[in-house]
Amino acid sequence: MPTAHVNGITINYEIDGNAAAEETIVLINGLADDLLSWGFQIPALVDAGYRVLRFDNRGIGKTDRPQGPYSSRQMADDAKALVDHLGITGFHLMGVSMGGMISEEYALAYPGDLKSLTLACTYGKADAFCQTMFAMWADLAKEVSVPFVMRDVALWAFTGPFFEERPGDAAEFAAAMAALDQTTDVYLAQLAVIQDHDATARLGEIKVPTLVLAGEEDILIPVRLSRKLCEAIPGAQWKTVPGGHACLWESPDPFNSAFIEFVRSVSA
């Protein structure tokens, strides 16, 4: 995969789809997810006629892993530096979970780059419940290991029926999380992003056409926080799809359809 040295780090990225496509989608990953985490989205987006840029955030995959903590604005600046390096502008931006927080900061800092903004399974600021959960993850990572934390995350990310009806897929995801290649220090550096992110006082400044998308059974980032985010952004649209926090993996078809429908409505 190609790399680009920007914003003081080397970023690993991939561009899928026809280089001559009229519109580009940029995807930003969640905590501890690399660019391969979009595997259930890329075929649908390419088939819909889009060129797609995905990349490893700082601290994961084949991108550099500098000392943290990191911030959502810092990682938005990484994305900005990468798209500028590649000459990409006028694109549709979608971020999931931590990627949604980064995307909020991107829309606030660089609105002129965007045709649309999709914020999936995310919030403007963590509440006390989420902060307590994140503090537990930090303690588990330091006392046990990052893969042990990811076993716990899987229970929060998927719904009960997923484990009952698709045990093979559940085992595959568990194995992937257990094999996560991320040191404790770098995991904590990324975890700081979701702990410290707070855009609540600035969300009213987002003027880009926005969709807030949530898994209807999300208990990791409670749906009420995503709804609150939607209500704070002027004119934002609201949509839920089946599944929990990992609805992009658990229910990819409705997730992809909701996103593509929104992007097409903006383009039209």
C-alpha positions in Angstrom: 0.0 0.0 0.0 1.2 3.5 -0.7 2.4 5.9 2.0 2.7 9.7 2.4 4.9 11.7 4.8 2.7 14.5 6.0 2.1 16.4 9.3 5.3 14.9 10.7 4.4 11.3 10.3 4.2 8.7 7.5 0.6 7.6 6.8 -0.4 4.4 5.2 -3.4 4.7 2.8 -5.3 3.0 0.1 -7.4 4.4 -2.8 -10.2 2.2 -4.2 -12.4 2.6 -7.2 -12.0 4.3 -10.6 -9.5 7.2 -10.6 -11.8 9.0 -13.0 -14.8 8.8 -10.6 -16.5 12.2 -10.3 -16.8 12.0 -6.5 -14.5 10.9 -3.7 -15.4 9.5 -0.3 -12.9 9.8 2.6 -13.3 7.3 5.5 -11.9 7.7 9.0 -11.5 4.7 11.3 -12.5 4.2 14.9 -10.3 3.4 17.9 -7.8 0.6 17.3 -9.1 0.0 13.8 -6.9 0.1 10.7 -8.0 0.7 7.1 -8.9 -2.9 6.6 -11.9 -2.3 8.9 -13.8 -0.9 6.0 -13.8 -4.2 4.2 -17.6 -4.4 4.3 -18.0 -0.9 2.9 -15.5 -0.7 0.0 -17.2 -3.0 -2.5 -20.6 -1.2 -2.1 -19.1 2.2 -2.4 -17.0 1.3 -5.4 -20.0 -0.4 -7.1 -21.9 2.9 -6.5 -19.4 4.7 -8.6 -17.2 6.4 -5.9 -13.5 6.7 -5.5 -12.7 5.9 -1.8 -9.7 7.0 0.3 -9.1 5.1 3.6 -6.0 5.3 5.8 -4.5 4.1 9.0 -4.8 6.8 11.7 -1.6 7.6 13.7 -1.0 4.8 16.2 -2.4 1.9 14.2 -1.7 -0.3 11.2 1.3 0.7 9.0 1.1 4.4 9.9 3.7 5.8 12.3 3.1 5.5 16.1 4.5 8.6 17.8 4.2 9.2 21.5 0.8 10.4 22.6 -1.6 11.4 23.8 -3.3 12.2 20.5 -6.3 14.5 20.0 -9.2 14.6 17.6 -8.0 17.9 16.1 -4.5 16.6 15.6 -5.9 13.6 13.8 -8.1 15.8 11.7 -5.0 17.7 10.7 -3.4 14.4 9.7 -6.4 13.8 7.4 -6.2 17.3 6.0 -2.5 16.9 5.3 -3.1 13.6 3.5 -5.9 14.8 1.2 -3.9 17.9 0.4 -0.9 15.8 -0.5 -3.1 13.7 -2.8 -4.9 16.7 -4.3 -8.3 15.6 -3.1 -11.0 18.3 -2.4 -14.7 18.6 -2.5 -15.2 15.1 -1.0 -17.7 13.3 1.2 -16.3 12.6 4.7 -17.5 9.8 6.9 -16.1 8.8 10.3 -17.1 6.1 12.6 -16.9 6.3 16.4 -13.5 7.9 17.1 -13.4 8.7 13.4 -16.6 10.6 13.8 -15.0 12.8 16.4 -12.1 13.4 14.1 -14.6 14.2 11.3 -16.4 16.8 13.5 -13.1 18.6 14.0 -12.3 18.4 10.2 -15.7 19.9 9.4 -15.1 22.7 11.9 -11.6 23.5 10.7 -11.8 22.8 7.0 -15.5 23.1 5.9 -14.6 24.2 2.4 -13.2 20.8 1.6 -16.4 18.9 2.2 -19.5 18.2 0.1 -21.1 16.2 3.0 -20.3 14.9 6.5 -21.5 11.6 8.0 -21.0 11.0 11.7 -21.6 7.3 12.6 -21.9 5.8 16.1 -20.3 8.8 17.7 -20.8 11.8 20.0 -19.9 15.4 20.6 -18.6 14.6 24.1 -18.4 11.5 26.3 -20.8 11.4 29.2 -20.1 10.0 32.7 -21.1 6.5 31.6 -18.7 6.4 28.7 -15.9 8.0 30.7 -16.2 5.3 33.3 -16.1 2.6 30.7 -13.0 4.2 29.0 -11.2 4.4 32.3 -11.8 0.7 32.8 -10.4 0.0 29.4 -7.3 2.0 30.2 -6.8 0.1 33.5 -7.3 -3.2 31.8 -4.8 -2.3 29.0 -2.2 -1.4 31.6 -2.8 -4.3 34.0 -3.5 -7.1 31.5 -3.2 -6.3 27.8 -4.7 -4.5 24.8 -6.1 -7.8 23.3 -7.8 -8.5 26.6 -9.5 -5.1 26.4 -10.6 -5.8 22.9 -12.4 -9.0 24.0 -14.5 -6.8 26.3 -15.1 -4.2 23.5 -16.5 -6.9 21.3 -19.2 -7.6 23.9 -20.2 -3.9 23.9 -20.0 -3.5 20.1 -22.3 -6.3 18.9 -25.8 -7.3 19.7 -27.0 -10.5 21.4 -28.5 -11.9 18.2 -25.2 -11.5 16.4 -23.5 -14.0 18.9 -26.5 -16.4 18.7 -27.1 -16.4 15.0 -23.6 -15.9 13.6 -21.2 -17.7 16.0 -18.7 -18.2 13.2 -18.5 -14.4 12.5 -18.4 -13.7 16.2 -15.4 -16.0 16.6 -13.7 -14.5 13.6 -14.0 -10.9 15.0 -12.9 -12.1 18.5 -9.8 -13.7 16.9 -9.0 -10.5 15.0 -9.3 -8.4 18.1 -7.2 -10.8 20.1 -4.4 -10.5 17.4 -4.5 -6.7 17.4 -1.1 -5.2 16.8 -1.1 -2.2 19.1 1.1 -1.6 22.1 -0.4 -0.4 25.3 1.2 3.1 25.1 -0.2 3.6 21.6 -3.6 2.3 22.5 -3.7 4.7 25.4 -2.6 7.5 23.1 -5.6 6.8 20.8 -7.9 6.2 23.8 -7.2 9.8 24.9 -8.9 11.0 21.7 -12.3 9.7 22.7 -11.8 10.6 26.4 -10.9 14.2 25.7 -12.9 15.1 22.6 -15.4 17.9 23.3 -17.0 19.7 20.3 -20.3 20.4 22.0 -19.9 24.2 22.2 -18.9 24.4 18.5 -21.3 21.9 16.8 -23.7 24.7 15.9 -20.9 26.1 13.6 -21.0 23.0 11.3 -22.6 24.2 8.1 -21.8 21.1 5.9 -24.8 18.9 5.0 -24.6 16.3 7.8 -26.0 12.8 8.5 -25.8 11.4 12.0 -26.1 7.6 11.7 -26.4 5.2 14.6 -26.8 1.5 15.3 -30.3 1.3 16.9 -29.0 -1.0 19.7 -25.7 0.8 20.3 -24.8 0.5 24.0 -21.1 1.4 23.7 -21.8 4.9 22.5 -25.5 5.2 23.6 -27.9 6.2 20.9 -29.1 9.1 23.0 -25.6 10.7 22.7 -25.7 10.4 18.9 -29.2 11.9 18.9 -28.0 14.8 21.0 -25.1 15.3 18.5 -27.6 15.4 15.6 -29.8 17.9 17.4 -26.8 20.2 17.9 -25.8 20.4 14.2 -28.0 22.8 12.2 -30.1 20.9 9.6 -28.5 17.5 10.4 -30.4 14.4 9.3 -30.9 11.4 11.6 -30.9 7.7 10.7 -30.6 4.5 12.6 -29.8 1.0 11.2 -30.0 -2.5 12.7 -27.2 -3.5 15.0 -25.1 -2.1 17.8 -21.9 0.0 17.8 -20.4 -2.3 15.2 -23.4 -2.0 12.8 -21.1 -1.3 9.9 -19.9 -4.9 10.3 -22.9 -6.5 11.8 -25.4 -5.0 9.4 -23.3 -3.7 6.5 -26.0 -3.6 3.8 -28.4 -1.2 5.6 -25.5 0.8 6.9 -24.0 1.2 3.4 -27.4 1.9 1.8 -28.2 4.7 4.3 -24.8 6.3 3.7 -25.0 6.0 -0.1 -28.5 7.4 -0.2 -27.5 10.4 1.9 -24.4 11.1 -0.3 -26.5 10.8 -3.5 -29.1 13.2 -2.1 -26.4 15.8 -1.4 -24.9 15.4 -4.8 -28.3 15.7 -6.5 
